[in-house]
Amino acid sequence: MAQIKEKEYKTNFDLNLWKRYLSFLKPYKKSLIMLIIIMVFVGAIDATFPYLSKYAIDNFVVKGTYENFYKFIMFYAFLIVFQTVNVYYLIAIAGKIDMGLCHDIRKSAFERLQSLSFSFFDTTQTGYLMARLTSDVSKLGDTLAWGIVDMVWGFSIMSFILFYLLSLNARLALYIILAIPVLFVISIYFQKRILSQYRKVRKLNSQITGSFNEGIMGAKTTKVLSTEDMHIGEFKNETGEMKKAAIRAAVLSSIYMPIVISLGSISTAFILVMGGKQVYLNMISYGTLVAFISYSIQFFEPVRELARVMAELISAQAAAERVIDLIETKPEIIDYSDDDSLKINGDVVFENVSFKYKEGEKVLENFNLNVKKGQSIALVGETGSGKSTIVNLVCRFYEPTEGTIYIDGVDYRKIPLKVLHSSLGYVLQTPHLFSGTVADNIRYGKLDATMEEIIEAAKLVNAHEFIMGLEKGYDTEVGEGGSKLSIGQRQLISLARAVISNPSIFILDEATSSVDAHTEHMIQDAINNVLKGRTSFIIAHRLSTIVSADRILVIDDGKILEEGSHKELLRKKGHYYSLYKNMLMSDIHLIS
């Protein structure tokens, strides 16, 4: 399966990237502050327990007395209850932030997708987008929300532990403090290597998601062509590469964490030896030594957690890069006006228009065309001649690379996209219906349409009769992509959807090429009703569908070879005459 190359990300740990991402936390500022306060309390209480053990050993165990022991127990119990409440609220608040972040990021990314130009989707695979909006966003939400919990807790408990250690014995405390710069250097060394591997994992995950999507969408074709083994082999190679990259990342992490643990164990060993001597010499109490051992073990737990969080942040940056890149992608087609009061009549002029896609040769060069309101323009020609490009330029799905297109005498870049697109009726060769009812799909053309308007639009395109014959009429579910309906029925519904908004300009992209002759006749009657008084551009596969067009343009290599009505072009006996003659001969051959 051919893959569209995804953008490479090669920067080191990017603080600026995380600042941009942290802007999504602004709506949760109060919750975040509350979470930080709770985590400070959690860290302080965790650091206090070994000190209380020291107090109990020195005052109750060594002295062999229970005086004021019940007060100690009550205070200890109070801290446990208080800590339990803290843990409850930290889980609740962190979960709220996690889910809220995922919701907000997905919403922002989806809104951005709705505003992006066709050129973006020409060069971006669906699987990559799915991976970014699902697994990448989930990883970011989890890492940030719970990463904040662990980081605040880690720094909090470490700070309080250092306070207790220095207050108990500064010299012994140095054995723990001296390990910190060593850990810092090791972390810097490993983070670059872990980041590199996790970038590969996220990229390969996007490719695999794309393969899943392509495999599902093309499942029927795969079975018809009996290419299952080939696709399985390609998929196996992709998942194998991801497995290797994930293993390499896991190996690096597995080396990193034991080093941190070993440093903690070495520090504990030094404290046990040096502290033991000081107990023997009565320089410190037995309770102080026990506290130091507990603290040396406890101190490196948050260090390990911070190391883990750092590794996860490094991993998550690969996901953050992709999500932020999507959210910050700028649409190529932008509004230069917000005057929603403009009305479109339907005059369209191409003036010296040239166009080329991002990757490829020029499709149009110095193309000129003048269309008056209400005229029907048919475009015929070989595949790749530029027909679809012309209508996509009219719709401003793309913009000319040179020259200008005018609508009603105005440079159409000065017309708000909302106004232009609401004045268009576009019917594709392969109609797409959304999951929902027949009425819902027609209403997509005008979201505030009443049921009466929906029925009127259906009647106008000859769809009402078959709709009423469905199990639940207009409330019948059409299935995913309209799978419960025939292609002809889908096409009639898409026609009703296009006409319900009363557009000034109609685009028909080979609307009858995928249906049988009877359905073609029904759709053609519907089209004739719909196009009355509207400017229309018709891309024709079957020339019989355009004989009544006002003007027929024969397009080749982005240029107009011939132009005229059906009868005029037949009299010329040129390119159109040959196309029409060949089509008639083909029809006669099929009948015989």
PAZADO-105971 format. One record per residue (C-alpha): residue in one letter; y, z, x; residue number from 1. Coordinates in pm, 1 decimal, always signed. Example, Ala and Ser with C-alpha at 12.3 -4.5 7.8 and 13.67 -1.06 7.14 Angstrom:
voza,c2,c3,c1,fitor
A,-450.0,+780.0,+1230.0,1
S,-106.0,+714.0,+1367.0,2
//
This chain:
voza,c2,c3,c1,fitor
M,+0.0,+0.0,+0.0,1
A,+334.9,-98.2,+147.1,2
Q,+568.1,+190.9,+201.0,3
I,+946.5,+188.1,+201.5,4
K,+1063.2,+361.5,+516.2,5
E,+1225.7,+696.5,+458.1,6
K,+1533.2,+811.6,+646.2,7
E,+1454.9,+992.9,+970.5,8
Y,+1594.8,+1343.3,+1034.0,9
K,+1615.6,+1440.0,+1400.3,10
T,+1882.8,+1709.4,+1430.2,11
N,+1814.3,+2061.6,+1554.4,12
F,+1853.0,+2368.0,+1335.9,13
D,+2161.1,+2278.2,+1133.7,14
L,+2382.3,+2570.1,+1031.1,15
N,+2623.8,+2335.4,+854.0,16
L,+2339.2,+2203.8,+638.8,17
W,+2254.2,+2556.4,+526.0,18
K,+2620.8,+2628.6,+449.0,19
R,+2623.3,+2327.1,+216.6,20
Y,+2300.4,+2442.5,+58.7,21
L,+2424.3,+2801.9,+20.9,22
S,+2705.0,+2671.1,-202.0,23
F,+2439.9,+2667.4,-476.8,24
L,+2435.9,+3049.1,-456.2,25
K,+2793.4,+3083.7,-586.6,26
P,+2688.8,+3130.5,-953.3,27
Y,+2458.7,+3413.3,-838.9,28
K,+2718.7,+3597.0,-631.1,29
K,+2694.8,+3922.7,-828.5,30
S,+2315.1,+3914.7,-834.1,31
L,+2313.2,+3841.8,-461.9,32
I,+2543.3,+4135.3,-383.4,33
M,+2326.8,+4364.2,-597.0,34
L,+2015.0,+4236.0,-419.1,35
I,+2167.7,+4302.7,-76.3,36
I,+2266.9,+4658.3,-176.6,37
I,+1916.6,+4726.5,-306.8,38
M,+1759.6,+4589.5,+11.6,39
V,+1983.1,+4809.9,+226.3,40
F,+1857.2,+5111.8,+30.5,41
V,+1497.5,+4989.6,+65.7,42
G,+1538.7,+4952.5,+441.0,43
A,+1706.6,+5292.6,+475.4,44
I,+1430.5,+5470.7,+280.8,45
D,+1153.6,+5290.5,+471.4,46
A,+1315.9,+5401.4,+797.4,47
T,+1349.7,+5759.1,+671.2,48
F,+980.8,+5824.3,+598.8,49
P,+873.0,+5856.9,+969.6,50
Y,+1165.3,+6094.7,+1027.5,51
L,+1042.7,+6307.8,+737.4,52
S,+694.6,+6304.3,+895.7,53
K,+851.1,+6430.5,+1218.7,54
Y,+1027.3,+6706.2,+1024.1,55
A,+702.9,+6806.2,+847.6,56
I,+502.9,+6818.7,+1173.6,57
D,+763.7,+7022.5,+1363.0,58
N,+850.3,+7259.6,+1077.3,59
F,+524.2,+7301.3,+884.7,60
V,+228.3,+7189.6,+1096.8,61
V,+330.4,+7319.2,+1441.7,62
K,+484.9,+7638.1,+1307.1,63
G,+200.4,+7691.7,+1063.2,64
T,+432.1,+7787.2,+775.0,65
Y,+488.8,+7655.9,+420.6,66
E,+837.8,+7796.6,+378.9,67
N,+1054.4,+7551.2,+175.5,68
F,+757.6,+7313.7,+169.3,69
Y,+794.3,+7254.4,-207.5,70
K,+1157.6,+7140.7,-155.5,71
F,+1035.0,+6894.8,+106.4,72
I,+768.6,+6763.8,-132.0,73
M,+1021.5,+6725.9,-414.0,74
F,+1260.8,+6534.2,-187.5,75
Y,+975.2,+6313.4,-61.5,76
A,+863.9,+6244.2,-421.0,77
F,+1222.1,+6159.8,-520.2,78
L,+1243.5,+5900.1,-240.7,79
I,+913.4,+5742.9,-353.2,80
V,+1033.7,+5715.4,-714.1,81
F,+1371.9,+5580.6,-600.7,82
Q,+1197.9,+5326.0,-377.1,83
T,+971.4,+5217.9,-664.3,84
V,+1276.4,+5145.9,-880.9,85
N,+1438.2,+4956.3,-593.6,86
V,+1130.4,+4737.9,-547.1,87
Y,+1119.6,+4660.4,-921.0,88
Y,+1480.9,+4544.9,-925.2,89
L,+1456.3,+4349.3,-598.9,90
I,+1161.5,+4147.7,-735.6,91
A,+1339.6,+4085.8,-1067.4,92
I,+1671.6,+3982.7,-909.2,93
A,+1515.0,+3773.2,-631.4,94
G,+1297.5,+3596.6,-890.7,95
K,+1605.1,+3523.3,-1102.3,96
I,+1786.7,+3375.5,-802.1,97
D,+1478.8,+3173.8,-700.9,98
M,+1428.9,+3015.3,-1044.1,99
G,+1803.9,+2969.1,-1094.7,100
L,+1842.3,+2789.3,-762.9,101
C,+1551.5,+2555.8,-837.1,102
H,+1698.6,+2479.9,-1181.3,103
D,+2049.9,+2415.4,-1049.2,104
I,+1937.1,+2200.4,-756.3,105
R,+1707.8,+1988.8,-973.0,106
K,+1983.2,+1948.9,-1230.2,107
S,+2233.9,+1846.0,-964.0,108
A,+1986.6,+1603.9,-804.1,109
F,+1890.2,+1450.9,-1140.0,110
E,+2257.3,+1405.6,-1234.6,111
R,+2312.5,+1233.9,-901.5,112
L,+2017.8,+1001.9,-966.5,113
Q,+2174.7,+899.0,-1297.9,114
S,+2495.8,+796.7,-1121.0,115
L,+2342.3,+606.9,-829.3,116
S,+2356.5,+230.5,-812.0,117
F,+2065.5,-12.1,-837.9,118
S,+2084.1,-68.8,-461.9,119
F,+1971.2,+291.1,-401.8,120
F,+1654.6,+240.7,-606.1,121
D,+1593.6,-93.8,-433.1,122
T,+1543.4,+91.8,-102.9,123
T,+1402.8,+428.7,-215.0,124
Q,+1045.5,+479.2,-327.5,125
T,+982.0,+673.5,-648.0,126
G,+732.2,+900.5,-472.2,127
Y,+997.4,+1019.5,-225.7,128
L,+1227.3,+1114.5,-512.9,129
M,+946.0,+1295.0,-695.1,130
A,+861.6,+1494.3,-380.5,131
R,+1224.7,+1593.1,-330.0,132
L,+1272.3,+1707.1,-689.0,133
T,+945.3,+1902.5,-706.3,134
S,+785.2,+2042.6,-390.4,135
D,+1096.3,+2023.4,-168.7,136
V,+1315.6,+2203.0,-423.2,137
S,+1049.3,+2469.9,-490.5,138
K,+1014.9,+2536.8,-118.9,139
L,+1392.0,+2570.8,-82.4,140
G,+1424.6,+2810.6,-376.4,141
D,+1139.9,+3031.6,-254.2,142
T,+1255.5,+3031.8,+105.9,143
L,+1617.4,+3112.9,+30.6,144
A,+1571.0,+3377.3,-240.2,145
W,+1284.7,+3563.9,-73.9,146
G,+1416.6,+3486.8,+273.4,147
I,+1734.5,+3677.1,+184.8,148
V,+1520.6,+3969.6,+68.6,149
D,+1322.8,+3980.9,+392.4,150
M,+1622.4,+3923.9,+619.6,151
V,+1840.3,+4192.9,+461.6,152
W,+1546.6,+4433.3,+453.9,153
G,+1460.6,+4348.8,+814.5,154
F,+1808.4,+4401.1,+954.6,155
S,+1857.6,+4710.5,+738.3,156
I,+1539.4,+4888.6,+844.6,157
M,+1587.5,+4788.9,+1207.9,158
S,+1941.5,+4930.3,+1206.7,159
F,+1831.9,+5260.1,+1054.0,160
I,+1530.5,+5282.9,+1285.7,161
L,+1757.4,+5233.0,+1587.8,162
F,+1988.8,+5502.3,+1454.3,163
Y,+1699.3,+5749.4,+1421.7,164
L,+1552.3,+5650.2,+1759.9,165
L,+1879.0,+5691.8,+1947.2,166
S,+1945.6,+6023.7,+1775.3,167
L,+1596.9,+6150.5,+1868.4,168
N,+1571.0,+6023.5,+2227.6,169
A,+1784.8,+5741.5,+2370.3,170
R,+1563.7,+5694.1,+2677.4,171
L,+1246.8,+5628.1,+2479.2,172
A,+1443.3,+5406.1,+2242.9,173
L,+1515.9,+5169.1,+2532.9,174
Y,+1148.3,+5067.0,+2549.9,175
I,+1187.2,+4920.0,+2201.7,176
I,+1539.4,+4782.6,+2245.1,177
L,+1448.8,+4593.5,+2565.4,178
A,+1191.2,+4387.0,+2374.7,179
I,+1456.8,+4234.6,+2143.9,180
P,+1613.2,+3979.3,+2389.8,181
V,+1263.8,+3868.5,+2495.2,182
L,+1178.5,+3803.7,+2130.7,183
F,+1503.6,+3612.8,+2085.0,184
V,+1428.9,+3375.2,+2374.2,185
I,+1074.1,+3316.4,+2247.7,186
S,+1205.7,+3242.8,+1898.2,187
I,+1451.8,+2980.9,+2030.1,188
Y,+1171.0,+2817.3,+2228.9,189
F,+933.3,+2791.9,+1937.0,190
Q,+1178.1,+2703.8,+1656.8,191
K,+1248.4,+2351.1,+1783.2,192
R,+881.1,+2268.3,+1810.3,193
I,+791.7,+2417.2,+1473.0,194
L,+1082.7,+2232.5,+1308.5,195
S,+967.5,+1899.0,+1450.0,196
Q,+617.2,+1940.3,+1308.2,197
Y,+734.6,+2058.2,+967.3,198
R,+965.3,+1756.8,+941.6,199
K,+659.1,+1536.8,+985.4,200
V,+475.1,+1736.9,+718.5,201
R,+759.4,+1697.6,+463.0,202
K,+792.8,+1326.4,+536.6,203
L,+419.5,+1267.5,+501.4,204
N,+418.2,+1476.1,+183.0,205
S,+676.6,+1235.6,+38.2,206
Q,+464.4,+937.1,+135.9,207
I,+153.7,+1090.1,-20.7,208
T,+343.4,+1165.2,-342.0,209
G,+453.8,+801.3,-339.8,210
S,+93.3,+688.4,-298.2,211
F,-12.5,+912.1,-587.9,212
N,+258.1,+758.8,-805.8,213
E,+169.7,+403.8,-701.3,214
G,-201.0,+470.5,-750.1,215
I,-147.8,+604.7,-1102.2,216
M,+94.9,+329.7,-1207.5,217
G,-129.4,+57.9,-1065.1,218
A,-465.4,+206.3,-1164.7,219
K,-551.9,-75.8,-1405.1,220
T,-460.5,-344.8,-1152.8,221
T,-665.8,-168.5,-885.4,222
K,-972.9,-171.4,-1108.7,223
V,-923.8,-534.9,-1207.7,224
L,-898.6,-639.0,-841.5,225
S,-1178.1,-398.4,-732.7,226
T,-962.3,-263.8,-448.0,227
E,-1048.9,+103.5,-498.8,228
D,-1212.2,+138.4,-155.5,229
M,-909.8,-10.4,+20.3,230
H,-665.6,+225.7,-153.8,231
I,-893.4,+523.1,-90.5,232
G,-901.5,+431.7,+279.2,233
E,-521.2,+402.9,+298.7,234
F,-477.7,+731.8,+116.2,235
K,-731.8,+900.4,+344.3,236
N,-532.8,+786.6,+649.2,237
E,-208.2,+926.8,+505.6,238
T,-359.6,+1262.9,+414.3,239
G,-530.5,+1272.9,+755.0,240
E,-194.6,+1233.5,+929.0,241
M,-44.6,+1510.3,+715.9,242
K,-342.6,+1734.3,+795.9,243
K,-289.8,+1681.6,+1169.7,244
A,+83.3,+1754.4,+1149.4,245
A,+24.0,+2064.8,+933.6,246
I,-240.9,+2192.4,+1176.7,247
R,-6.4,+2142.9,+1473.3,248
A,+267.3,+2335.5,+1288.7,249
A,+20.4,+2611.1,+1198.0,250
V,-103.1,+2633.2,+1559.4,251
L,+251.8,+2675.4,+1687.8,252
S,+315.2,+2947.8,+1428.0,253
S,-17.1,+3111.2,+1512.7,254
I,+86.8,+3129.3,+1879.8,255
Y,+434.1,+3255.4,+1791.1,256
M,+329.1,+3547.3,+1570.2,257
P,+71.8,+3703.1,+1810.0,258
I,+334.2,+3701.0,+2087.7,259
V,+563.8,+3904.2,+1862.6,260
I,+278.9,+4141.4,+1775.3,261
S,+178.7,+4176.7,+2142.3,262
L,+531.7,+4269.1,+2246.5,263
G,+532.6,+4537.6,+1977.6,264
S,+198.5,+4672.1,+2099.1,265
I,+321.1,+4682.7,+2461.3,266
S,+629.7,+4877.1,+2355.5,267
T,+411.8,+5119.5,+2156.8,268
A,+186.8,+5169.1,+2460.6,269
F,+486.9,+5250.8,+2683.2,270
I,+613.6,+5502.0,+2426.5,271
L,+270.7,+5661.3,+2396.9,272
V,+246.4,+5705.2,+2776.1,273
M,+605.8,+5811.7,+2846.1,274
G,+640.4,+6013.5,+2527.1,275
G,+309.9,+6188.7,+2591.8,276
K,+438.3,+6304.9,+2931.8,277
Q,+758.8,+6435.3,+2774.1,278
V,+560.8,+6628.8,+2512.2,279
Y,+347.9,+6776.3,+2789.4,280
L,+665.5,+6880.5,+2973.5,281
N,+816.3,+7018.1,+2647.7,282
M,+1103.5,+6769.1,+2673.5,283
I,+1042.7,+6644.1,+2317.6,284
S,+852.2,+6785.0,+2023.2,285
Y,+513.2,+6660.3,+1906.0,286
G,+675.0,+6550.1,+1579.6,287
T,+927.4,+6340.6,+1776.3,288
L,+645.6,+6160.4,+1960.4,289
V,+466.4,+6087.8,+1630.5,290
A,+794.5,+5958.1,+1485.5,291
F,+850.4,+5733.1,+1788.8,292
I,+499.6,+5588.3,+1764.2,293
S,+551.7,+5524.2,+1392.7,294
Y,+892.8,+5372.8,+1460.7,295
S,+765.2,+5149.2,+1742.5,296
I,+501.9,+5008.3,+1505.9,297
Q,+741.2,+4997.1,+1209.5,298
F,+1026.4,+4842.3,+1411.8,299
F,+826.2,+4534.0,+1501.1,300
E,+712.1,+4476.5,+1141.7,301
P,+1063.1,+4362.7,+1035.6,302
V,+1086.9,+4171.0,+1364.2,303
R,+768.7,+3986.2,+1265.6,304
E,+909.9,+3932.7,+916.7,305
L,+1235.0,+3796.4,+1059.5,306
A,+1033.3,+3570.2,+1288.3,307
R,+834.8,+3451.5,+985.4,308
V,+1154.5,+3394.4,+785.0,309
M,+1299.1,+3198.5,+1077.1,310
A,+985.0,+2983.7,+1090.2,311
E,+1006.3,+2927.0,+712.8,312
L,+1375.9,+2838.7,+737.9,313
I,+1285.7,+2591.7,+1009.7,314
S,+1014.7,+2449.4,+783.7,315
A,+1243.4,+2449.3,+481.4,316
Q,+1521.1,+2268.4,+668.9,317
A,+1307.3,+1955.0,+659.7,318
A,+1303.8,+1990.4,+278.8,319
A,+1674.0,+2089.7,+264.5,320
E,+1775.4,+1779.4,+460.3,321
R,+1605.6,+1555.0,+208.2,322
V,+1737.5,+1733.0,-100.5,323
I,+2095.1,+1762.0,+27.3,324
D,+2083.3,+1400.1,+141.8,325
L,+1989.9,+1297.9,-214.2,326
I,+2253.6,+1516.9,-379.1,327
E,+2526.4,+1394.1,-142.2,328
T,+2432.7,+1025.3,-166.2,329
K,+2740.6,+837.5,-282.2,330
P,+2700.8,+574.3,-553.8,331
E,+2812.4,+230.4,-440.1,332
I,+2944.0,+146.3,-785.8,333
I,+3225.7,+386.9,-871.3,334
D,+3490.9,+410.3,-1139.6,335
Y,+3847.7,+317.7,-1053.7,336
S,+3975.1,+391.9,-1404.1,337
D,+3913.5,+651.3,-1674.5,338
D,+4085.8,+470.3,-1960.7,339
D,+3819.1,+502.2,-2231.0,340
S,+4044.3,+333.4,-2487.1,341
L,+3972.6,-14.3,-2347.8,342
K,+3780.8,-250.0,-2575.3,343
I,+3577.1,-546.0,-2451.1,344
N,+3587.6,-876.6,-2639.2,345
G,+3354.0,-1083.3,-2421.4,346
D,+3543.9,-1334.1,-2204.0,347
V,+3371.5,-1343.5,-1861.9,348
V,+3494.3,-1526.7,-1550.2,349
F,+3326.9,-1552.0,-1206.9,350
E,+3589.1,-1649.5,-947.7,351
N,+3455.8,-1750.6,-602.7,352
V,+3185.4,-1483.9,-624.6,353
S,+2946.5,-1434.4,-334.4,354
F,+2675.4,-1173.0,-321.5,355
K,+2399.5,-1051.7,-91.8,356
Y,+2166.9,-755.9,-116.2,357
K,+2170.1,-492.3,+156.6,358
E,+1874.5,-653.7,+323.8,359
G,+1854.1,-1027.2,+280.3,360
E,+2043.1,-1353.7,+277.9,361
K,+2323.3,-1444.9,+41.5,362
V,+2204.4,-1501.0,-314.0,363
L,+2533.1,-1640.1,-446.5,364
E,+2811.2,-1814.5,-255.0,365
N,+3147.3,-1918.1,-404.2,366
F,+2997.6,-1906.6,-753.1,367
N,+3236.8,-1993.4,-1038.2,368
L,+3178.0,-1964.1,-1411.1,369
N,+3404.4,-1935.6,-1715.7,370
V,+3251.4,-1798.9,-2037.1,371
K,+3449.9,-1764.6,-2359.2,372
K,+3394.9,-1491.5,-2616.9,373
G,+3097.9,-1565.8,-2842.5,374
Q,+2942.9,-1830.8,-2617.5,375
S,+2571.5,-1820.2,-2541.0,376
I,+2491.0,-1906.3,-2179.3,377
A,+2131.5,-1985.7,-2084.8,378
L,+2023.2,-1960.3,-1720.5,379
V,+1719.8,-2158.8,-1608.3,380
G,+1573.9,-2215.6,-1265.5,381
E,+1298.3,-2125.7,-1025.2,382
T,+1211.8,-1766.0,-938.9,383
G,+1459.5,-1637.3,-681.0,384
S,+1728.7,-1889.9,-770.0,385
G,+1980.3,-1615.0,-857.4,386
K,+1955.3,-1590.1,-1237.1,387
S,+1890.4,-1213.5,-1251.7,388
T,+2156.2,-1152.9,-986.7,389
I,+2416.8,-1324.3,-1204.7,390
V,+2345.2,-1107.0,-1509.5,391
N,+2319.7,-791.0,-1295.9,392
L,+2665.6,-870.7,-1159.7,393
V,+2797.5,-918.4,-1514.6,394
C,+2663.2,-570.4,-1599.2,395
R,+2814.5,-434.9,-1273.6,396
F,+2481.2,-294.3,-1165.4,397
Y,+2590.9,-456.7,-839.8,398
E,+2935.7,-571.9,-730.1,399
P,+3030.5,-899.7,-562.5,400
T,+3045.4,-883.5,-184.4,401
E,+3321.8,-1144.4,-209.8,402
G,+3528.4,-1277.3,-499.1,403
T,+3607.6,-1121.6,-837.4,404
I,+3457.4,-1102.3,-1183.7,405
Y,+3701.4,-1078.7,-1472.5,406
I,+3623.6,-953.4,-1822.9,407
D,+3892.4,-1031.3,-2080.2,408
G,+4121.7,-1129.0,-1792.9,409
V,+4087.5,-791.6,-1617.4,410
D,+3912.3,-730.8,-1283.9,411
Y,+3604.7,-557.4,-1421.3,412
R,+3620.5,-292.4,-1147.1,413
K,+3922.6,-159.0,-1336.1,414
I,+3712.0,-114.5,-1650.2,415
P,+3539.5,+228.0,-1669.7,416
L,+3163.5,+195.9,-1627.5,417
K,+3110.1,+393.0,-1946.8,418
V,+3319.5,+141.2,-2143.0,419
L,+3153.1,-160.5,-1981.2,420
H,+2794.8,-38.4,-2020.9,421
S,+2851.3,+78.8,-2378.7,422
S,+2965.4,-277.1,-2455.3,423
L,+2644.1,-427.4,-2318.0,424
G,+2313.8,-494.1,-2491.2,425
Y,+2038.5,-550.8,-2233.9,426
V,+1683.2,-653.1,-2325.2,427
L,+1431.6,-674.8,-2041.9,428
Q,+1129.1,-899.6,-2005.2,429
T,+903.2,-592.5,-2004.2,430
P,+1063.5,-341.8,-2242.1,431
H,+1046.3,+27.6,-2155.9,432
L,+1026.4,+286.4,-2431.5,433
F,+1067.5,+659.9,-2375.4,434
S,+821.7,+917.5,-2502.2,435
G,+923.4,+1015.9,-2853.4,436
T,+943.2,+851.1,-3192.8,437
V,+1044.8,+499.3,-3290.4,438
A,+1371.1,+637.7,-3430.2,439
D,+1440.2,+828.4,-3108.1,440
N,+1400.6,+512.0,-2902.8,441
I,+1634.4,+308.7,-3120.0,442
R,+1885.0,+595.4,-3115.8,443
Y,+1900.5,+579.8,-2733.9,444
G,+2134.3,+281.9,-2783.6,445
K,+2376.0,+505.4,-2977.0,446
L,+2306.9,+875.4,-2947.3,447
D,+2505.4,+973.0,-3257.5,448
A,+2349.6,+703.4,-3478.2,449
T,+2251.8,+803.3,-3831.3,450
M,+1913.4,+717.2,-3980.4,451
E,+2083.4,+454.0,-4194.2,452
E,+2223.9,+285.1,-3882.9,453
I,+1882.0,+294.6,-3716.4,454
I,+1718.5,+126.5,-4017.0,455
E,+1998.3,-130.7,-4036.7,456
A,+1951.5,-220.6,-3667.4,457
A,+1574.6,-248.5,-3717.3,458
K,+1620.1,-479.7,-4015.7,459
L,+1863.4,-697.5,-3819.5,460
V,+1597.9,-766.0,-3553.5,461
N,+1305.1,-805.8,-3797.2,462
A,+1146.2,-477.3,-3685.6,463
H,+1173.7,-278.0,-4009.0,464
E,+864.3,-426.2,-4172.3,465
F,+621.3,-347.4,-3890.1,466
I,+778.5,-3.0,-3836.1,467
M,+719.1,+90.1,-4198.6,468
G,+359.1,-20.0,-4153.7,469
L,+305.5,+241.5,-3881.3,470
E,+134.9,+571.1,-3963.8,471
K,+457.0,+774.9,-3984.5,472
G,+711.0,+493.1,-4000.1,473
Y,+1019.5,+571.2,-3792.9,474
D,+870.1,+911.8,-3700.4,475
T,+569.6,+753.0,-3527.6,476
E,+522.8,+858.5,-3165.1,477
V,+533.6,+555.6,-2935.7,478
G,+342.7,+717.4,-2644.8,479
E,+430.1,+712.7,-2275.7,480
G,+621.0,+392.2,-2203.4,481
G,+545.6,+275.7,-2559.6,482
S,+171.6,+255.2,-2488.4,483
K,+78.8,+296.3,-2857.0,484
L,+261.0,-24.5,-2952.1,485
S,+206.8,-389.6,-2864.3,486
I,+444.6,-562.8,-2623.4,487
G,+598.1,-757.7,-2910.9,488
Q,+659.7,-439.0,-3112.4,489
R,+814.2,-273.5,-2806.9,490
Q,+1038.5,-575.2,-2758.2,491
L,+1162.7,-562.8,-3117.4,492
I,+1239.0,-190.7,-3084.8,493
S,+1424.8,-253.7,-2759.5,494
L,+1623.9,-524.3,-2939.2,495
A,+1713.8,-276.5,-3213.5,496
R,+1811.4,-25.3,-2946.2,497
A,+2037.0,-283.6,-2782.6,498
V,+2206.5,-396.9,-3103.6,499
I,+2269.0,-56.5,-3263.7,500
S,+2576.7,+5.7,-3047.9,501
N,+2728.3,-327.1,-3160.8,502
P,+2775.8,-460.1,-2804.2,503
S,+3019.9,-738.8,-2717.0,504
I,+2799.3,-887.3,-2445.4,505
F,+2424.8,-941.5,-2470.1,506
I,+2182.7,-990.2,-2179.3,507
L,+1834.8,-1123.6,-2253.9,508
D,+1610.0,-1133.1,-1948.2,509
E,+1312.3,-1352.1,-2045.7,510
A,+1272.0,-1143.1,-2359.2,511
T,+994.3,-1360.1,-2508.7,512
S,+792.5,-1454.1,-2200.1,513
S,+523.9,-1185.1,-2246.2,514
V,+440.9,-1233.2,-2614.2,515
D,+232.7,-1469.7,-2826.5,516
A,+378.2,-1764.6,-3016.5,517
H,+398.0,-1580.7,-3352.4,518
T,+573.1,-1279.7,-3202.3,519
E,+797.1,-1513.5,-3002.3,520
H,+907.6,-1677.3,-3326.9,521
M,+988.4,-1333.6,-3479.5,522
I,+1181.5,-1225.0,-3169.5,523
Q,+1365.3,-1557.4,-3151.8,524
D,+1477.3,-1521.3,-3515.6,525
A,+1592.1,-1166.9,-3435.1,526
I,+1780.3,-1290.1,-3127.4,527
N,+1954.9,-1562.4,-3329.0,528
N,+2071.9,-1297.1,-3576.5,529
V,+2186.0,-1063.2,-3302.1,530
L,+2378.4,-1315.1,-3090.5,531
K,+2608.8,-1442.0,-3363.7,532
G,+2967.4,-1388.6,-3251.0,533
R,+2865.7,-1219.4,-2922.9,534
T,+2889.4,-1341.8,-2566.6,535
S,+2534.4,-1372.7,-2436.4,536
F,+2351.2,-1451.4,-2114.9,537
I,+1989.9,-1560.6,-2162.3,538
I,+1745.2,-1590.8,-1876.3,539
A,+1480.6,-1828.0,-2006.0,540
H,+1118.5,-1870.0,-1907.8,541
R,+1025.3,-2076.8,-2212.9,542
L,+1286.0,-2349.2,-2252.8,543
S,+1213.2,-2370.7,-2624.1,544
T,+1397.1,-2040.1,-2666.7,545
I,+1730.1,-2176.0,-2540.5,546
V,+1766.4,-2513.2,-2710.4,547
S,+2038.3,-2370.0,-2934.9,548
A,+2240.7,-2216.8,-2648.8,549
D,+2603.0,-2334.0,-2623.5,550
R,+2568.1,-2399.6,-2250.6,551
I,+2263.0,-2422.8,-2029.8,552
L,+2306.7,-2367.8,-1656.1,553
V,+2038.2,-2493.1,-1419.3,554
I,+2055.3,-2256.4,-1122.3,555
D,+1913.0,-2331.0,-778.5,556
D,+1977.5,-2131.3,-461.8,557
G,+2268.9,-1951.7,-627.3,558
K,+2445.6,-2271.7,-732.2,559
I,+2483.6,-2455.7,-1064.0,560
L,+2293.5,-2784.8,-1036.4,561
E,+2350.1,-2895.9,-1394.9,562
E,+2543.6,-2769.9,-1694.1,563
G,+2563.3,-2866.9,-2059.8,564
S,+2397.4,-2832.2,-2398.0,565
H,+2028.2,-2901.6,-2449.1,566
K,+2090.7,-3254.2,-2578.8,567
E,+2346.9,-3333.9,-2307.2,568
L,+2112.0,-3227.2,-2029.6,569
L,+1821.4,-3425.9,-2174.0,570
R,+2041.7,-3738.4,-2181.8,571
K,+2123.6,-3688.8,-1810.8,572
K,+1751.4,-3701.7,-1728.9,573
G,+1804.4,-3477.7,-1431.7,574
H,+1652.8,-3149.2,-1320.6,575
Y,+1658.4,-2990.9,-1668.7,576
Y,+1497.3,-3301.2,-1818.1,577
S,+1210.6,-3269.8,-1567.8,578
L,+1164.6,-2899.8,-1641.9,579
Y,+1161.3,-2959.9,-2017.4,580
K,+924.3,-3256.7,-1988.8,581
N,+681.3,-3056.9,-1773.0,582
M,+689.6,-2770.9,-2023.2,583
L,+609.8,-3006.6,-2313.5,584
M,+322.0,-3163.2,-2119.2,585
S,+188.5,-2815.0,-2041.5,586
D,+203.4,-2717.9,-2410.9,587
I,+22.1,-3038.5,-2513.1,588
H,-244.4,-2971.7,-2250.7,589
L,-294.2,-2617.4,-2381.6,590
I,-326.1,-2741.3,-2743.7,591
S,-579.7,-3008.3,-2649.3,592
//
